[in-house]
Amino acid sequence: MKIIYDARWIGEHGIGRFASEVADRNKEFVKIKNGLKPTSPLDVFFITFYLAFKKGLYFSPGYNCPFFFLNRSIITIHDLNHIDVNHNSSFLKKIYYEFVMKRACQKSFKILTVSNFSKKRICEWAGISGSQVVVVGNGVSEEFLNKENDIDSVDGEYILVVSNRKKHKNESRILSAFHMANIPSSVKLIFTGSPDENLEKEINSKNLQDRVIFKGRVGNNELASLYKSSLFLLFPSLYEGFGLPVIEAMSSGTAVITSTTTSLPEVAGDAAILVDPENTEAITQAINRLYSDPDLKKELIKKV
C-alpha cells in the first residue's frame, strides 16, 4: 500500500528532527511538502480534503490528523504537553485536542509515540487500549554518534543547556542552581536558542552576564560539537515525552544531569544523575558533584 507521509513537519525542532530521520530512511514515501503548516488549527480540513483525492495510508510524524479517513491514518503523539502543561496550552489547543485529537486516537489505524510514559498518558486521556498505541522511541542522527570532536565550539569549560525558552524547560531554576554552584567562575553556562526578556532580566539580576552564552539556532553538526566539548548536559526539565537531548548527549560521550519526572528516568536509566527538577538545591548539588568527580563522569559515560 502507498504511504502518504506528512513531510511538512521536517525541521530543526524536536518533531522536525524525528520527521526528518523517518523520511530519510523511507525513500518510497509519497511526501506532502506543501499546504498549511501542520500546526494550524485548520490543517484538519486541509488533510481531510487532500486524502479525499489520494489513496493510501496517511502517516503523520506529528499530532495533526484528518477528520475523516482515520481508519487509514497513522498519527504520532510525542506527548500530551499541550494538555498536561498549562502554560503550553491555550483555549484553541484544548478544543483541538478534545474534539479532534481524542477522536483521532479512538478511530485511527494506529498511534505512534516515543516512550512508555507518553503511551500511558495517551491511553488514560483518550480512553483507549494499549494495543492501539505503539512505542517507537527516538534515535539520534549520525552527527551525535562520532565521539571525536572535530569542530571548534567554545573556549574554556562550560555546561550545556539544550532548551527553547518554554517554561517547562525549567530555565529559571537552572540559572539559580548554576549561580549557587561551588564551581570556578570561569565555567560558562551555554544555552541553545536566543534569550527572551525574562531570562535576560534574571541573568542581569544574578550578575551572570559574563558567564551565560546563547548560541542561537544550531544545526546538528554544531550541536554535536557543543555536546562533545561540554562538561556535561544540564537538562532538569519539568515535562518531556522523551527528552532527545539526553540520548544525544550520551551518544556524544557526554555525561548528563536530568529529571526524576515524566519520561526522563525511562530514557536515562542509570546512566545519568537524576534530580527533582523542582528542587533548585538538588540541581546545584548535582552540578557540584559532577563537576568535582571525574570518575563519576567516566562511570556514567561507560554505562551508556
Secondary structure in CASP SS format (residue, H / E / C, confidence):
PFRMAT SS
TARGET T0000
AUTHOR 0000-0000-0000
METHOD secondary structure of the structure
MODEL  1
M C 1.00
K C 1.00
I E 1.00
I E 1.00
Y E 1.00
D E 1.00
A H 1.00
R H 1.00
W H 1.00
I C 1.00
G C 1.00
E C 1.00
H C 1.00
G H 1.00
I H 1.00
G H 1.00
R H 1.00
F H 1.00
A H 1.00
S H 1.00
E H 1.00
V H 1.00
A H 1.00
D H 1.00
R C 1.00
N C 1.00
K C 1.00
E C 1.00
F C 1.00
V E 1.00
K E 1.00
I E 1.00
K C 1.00
N C 1.00
G C 1.00
L C 1.00
K C 1.00
P C 1.00
T C 1.00
S C 1.00
P C 1.00
L C 1.00
D H 1.00
V H 1.00
F H 1.00
F H 1.00
I H 1.00
T H 1.00
F H 1.00
Y H 1.00
L H 1.00
A H 1.00
F C 1.00
K C 1.00
K C 1.00
G C 1.00
L E 1.00
Y E 1.00
F E 1.00
S C 1.00
P C 1.00
G C 1.00
Y C 1.00
N C 1.00
C C 1.00
P C 1.00
F C 1.00
F C 1.00
F C 1.00
L H 1.00
N H 1.00
R H 1.00
S E 1.00
I E 1.00
I E 1.00
T E 1.00
I C 1.00
H C 1.00
D C 1.00
L C 1.00
N H 1.00
H H 1.00
I H 1.00
D H 1.00
V C 1.00
N H 1.00
H H 1.00
N H 1.00
S C 1.00
S C 1.00
F H 1.00
L H 1.00
K H 1.00
K H 1.00
I H 1.00
Y H 1.00
Y H 1.00
E H 1.00
F H 1.00
V H 1.00
M H 1.00
K H 1.00
R H 1.00
A H 1.00
C H 1.00
Q H 1.00
K H 1.00
S C 1.00
F C 1.00
K E 1.00
I E 1.00
L E 1.00
T E 1.00
V C 1.00
S C 1.00
N H 1.00
F H 1.00
S H 1.00
K H 1.00
K H 1.00
R H 1.00
I H 1.00
C H 1.00
E H 1.00
W H 1.00
A H 1.00
G C 1.00
I C 1.00
S C 1.00
G H 1.00
S H 1.00
Q H 1.00
V E 1.00
V E 1.00
V E 1.00
V C 1.00
G C 1.00
N C 1.00
G C 1.00
V C 1.00
S C 1.00
E H 1.00
E H 1.00
F H 1.00
L C 1.00
N C 1.00
K C 1.00
E C 1.00
N C 1.00
D C 1.00
I C 1.00
D C 1.00
S C 1.00
V C 1.00
D C 1.00
G C 1.00
E C 1.00
Y E 1.00
I E 1.00
L E 1.00
V E 1.00
V C 1.00
S C 1.00
N C 1.00
R C 1.00
K C 1.00
K H 1.00
H H 1.00
K H 1.00
N C 1.00
E H 1.00
S H 1.00
R H 1.00
I H 1.00
L H 1.00
S H 1.00
A H 1.00
F H 1.00
H H 1.00
M H 1.00
A C 1.00
N C 1.00
I C 1.00
P C 1.00
S C 1.00
S C 1.00
V C 1.00
K E 1.00
L E 1.00
I E 1.00
F E 1.00
T C 1.00
G E 1.00
S C 1.00
P C 1.00
D C 1.00
E H 1.00
N H 1.00
L H 1.00
E H 1.00
K H 1.00
E H 1.00
I H 1.00
N H 1.00
S H 1.00
K C 1.00
N C 1.00
L C 1.00
Q C 1.00
D C 1.00
R C 1.00
V E 1.00
I E 1.00
F E 1.00
K C 1.00
G E 1.00
R C 1.00
V C 1.00
G C 1.00
N H 1.00
N H 1.00
E H 1.00
L H 1.00
A H 1.00
S H 1.00
L H 1.00
Y H 1.00
K H 1.00
S H 1.00
S C 1.00
L C 1.00
F C 1.00
L E 1.00
L E 1.00
F E 1.00
P C 1.00
S C 1.00
L C 1.00
Y C 1.00
E C 1.00
G C 1.00
F C 1.00
G C 1.00
L H 1.00
P H 1.00
V H 1.00
I H 1.00
E H 1.00
A H 1.00
M H 1.00
S H 1.00
S C 1.00
G C 1.00
T C 1.00
A C 1.00
V E 1.00
I E 1.00
T E 1.00
S E 1.00
T C 1.00
T C 1.00
T C 1.00
S C 1.00
L H 1.00
P H 1.00
E H 1.00
V H 1.00
A H 1.00
G C 1.00
D C 1.00
A C 1.00
A C 1.00
I E 1.00
L E 1.00
V E 1.00
D C 1.00
P C 1.00
E C 1.00
N C 1.00
T H 1.00
E H 1.00
A H 1.00
I H 1.00
T H 1.00
Q H 1.00
A H 1.00
I H 1.00
N H 1.00
R H 1.00
L H 1.00
Y H 1.00
S H 1.00
D C 1.00
P H 1.00
D H 1.00
L H 1.00
K H 1.00
K H 1.00
E H 1.00
L H 1.00
I H 1.00
K H 1.00
K H 1.00
V C 1.00
END
